[in-house]
Amino acid sequence: MPGQSRRECGQASVELVGLVFAMLLVALLAIQGITVAQTASIAQEAARNGARALSLGQDWEAAVELTIPDGLSLLDKTPHVDDGTARVRVEVSAPLGLAGMEIVDVALTRTAAFPVED
């Protein structure tokens, strides 16, 4: 480039590499945040489906397990019925990291309650 020294071109290259790295890091963190939010939503839906089935006297365990997709792990599911209310607590784990490289598991717990049908 006319008017620019080699040093200025090298500095621009270093700045570009730094900017690309920062943008990739922000994108990766955003994807991981979306994964955690989606896992929380799935855990809540599983607890709700289980509590609804328990309140109706149906197979609450099957309702919970059918809600959890492949890729997520169902760590715990606990039913409780008292005072005319059916409650189900669900703990779901999702792996965080890049494809093929699991860095850490995030476990989320959600509880839902439904009135028991007579």
C-alpha positions as CSV (number, residue, x, y, z in Angstrom):
1,M,0.0,0.0,0.0
2,P,1.4,3.4,-1.0
3,G,2.1,5.7,2.0
4,Q,2.2,2.9,4.6
5,S,5.3,1.4,6.0
6,R,5.7,-2.3,6.6
7,R,5.4,-1.7,10.3
8,E,1.9,-0.2,10.0
9,C,0.7,-3.1,7.9
10,G,2.0,-5.5,10.5
11,Q,0.2,-3.6,13.3
12,A,-3.0,-3.7,11.3
13,S,-2.6,-7.5,10.9
14,V,-2.1,-8.0,14.7
15,E,-5.2,-5.8,15.4
16,L,-7.3,-7.8,12.9
17,V,-6.2,-11.1,14.6
18,G,-7.1,-9.7,18.0
19,L,-10.5,-8.5,16.8
20,V,-11.3,-11.8,15.2
21,F,-10.3,-13.7,18.3
22,A,-12.5,-11.4,20.5
23,M,-15.5,-11.8,18.1
24,L,-15.1,-15.6,18.2
25,L,-15.0,-15.6,22.0
26,V,-18.1,-13.5,22.2
27,A,-19.9,-15.8,19.7
28,L,-18.8,-18.9,21.7
29,L,-20.1,-17.4,25.0
30,A,-23.4,-16.5,23.3
31,I,-23.8,-20.0,22.1
32,Q,-23.1,-21.4,25.5
33,G,-25.6,-19.0,27.1
34,I,-28.2,-20.2,24.6
35,T,-27.5,-23.8,25.5
36,V,-27.9,-23.1,29.2
37,A,-31.2,-21.2,28.6
38,Q,-32.5,-24.0,26.4
39,T,-31.6,-26.6,29.0
40,A,-33.4,-24.6,31.7
41,S,-36.5,-24.5,29.4
42,I,-36.4,-28.2,28.8
43,A,-35.9,-29.0,32.5
44,Q,-39.0,-26.8,33.3
45,E,-41.1,-28.5,30.7
46,A,-40.0,-32.0,31.9
47,A,-41.0,-31.1,35.5
48,R,-44.3,-29.6,34.3
49,N,-45.1,-32.7,32.2
50,G,-44.2,-35.0,35.1
51,A,-46.3,-33.0,37.6
52,R,-49.3,-32.9,35.3
53,A,-49.0,-36.7,34.8
54,L,-48.6,-37.3,38.5
55,S,-51.6,-35.2,39.3
56,L,-53.7,-37.2,36.9
57,G,-52.5,-40.6,38.2
58,Q,-50.5,-41.3,35.0
59,D,-46.9,-42.5,34.6
60,W,-45.0,-39.4,35.6
61,E,-41.6,-40.9,35.1
62,A,-42.3,-41.7,31.4
63,A,-43.7,-38.1,30.9
64,V,-40.4,-36.7,32.3
65,E,-38.1,-39.0,30.3
66,L,-39.9,-38.4,27.0
67,T,-39.4,-34.7,27.4
68,I,-35.6,-34.9,27.8
69,P,-33.9,-35.0,24.3
70,D,-30.7,-36.9,23.4
71,G,-27.7,-34.9,24.3
72,L,-29.0,-33.9,27.8
73,S,-28.7,-36.2,30.8
74,L,-31.5,-36.6,33.3
75,L,-29.7,-36.7,36.6
76,D,-32.6,-36.9,39.0
77,K,-36.4,-36.9,39.1
78,T,-38.3,-36.8,42.4
79,P,-42.1,-36.9,42.9
80,H,-44.0,-35.6,45.9
81,V,-47.7,-35.4,46.7
82,D,-49.1,-33.4,49.6
83,D,-52.0,-31.2,50.5
84,G,-53.7,-32.0,47.1
85,T,-50.6,-30.9,45.1
86,A,-48.4,-33.0,42.9
87,R,-44.9,-31.8,42.6
88,V,-42.0,-33.1,40.5
89,R,-38.4,-32.0,40.8
90,V,-36.2,-32.6,37.8
91,E,-32.4,-32.2,37.5
92,V,-31.0,-32.0,33.9
93,S,-27.3,-31.8,32.9
94,A,-26.0,-30.3,29.6
95,P,-22.5,-30.4,28.4
96,L,-20.8,-27.1,27.5
97,G,-17.9,-26.8,25.1
98,L,-17.2,-27.2,21.5
99,A,-18.3,-30.1,19.3
100,G,-16.5,-33.2,20.6
101,M,-14.8,-31.3,23.4
102,E,-16.8,-31.3,26.6
103,I,-15.4,-28.7,28.9
104,V,-17.9,-28.8,31.8
105,D,-21.4,-30.0,32.6
106,V,-24.1,-27.6,33.8
107,A,-26.8,-29.1,36.0
108,L,-30.1,-27.3,36.3
109,T,-32.9,-28.1,38.6
110,R,-36.6,-27.2,38.1
111,T,-39.8,-28.0,40.0
112,A,-43.4,-27.8,38.9
113,A,-46.7,-28.4,40.8
114,F,-50.2,-29.2,39.7
115,P,-53.4,-29.7,41.8
116,V,-54.2,-33.4,42.2
117,E,-57.3,-34.4,40.2
118,D,-59.9,-36.4,42.2
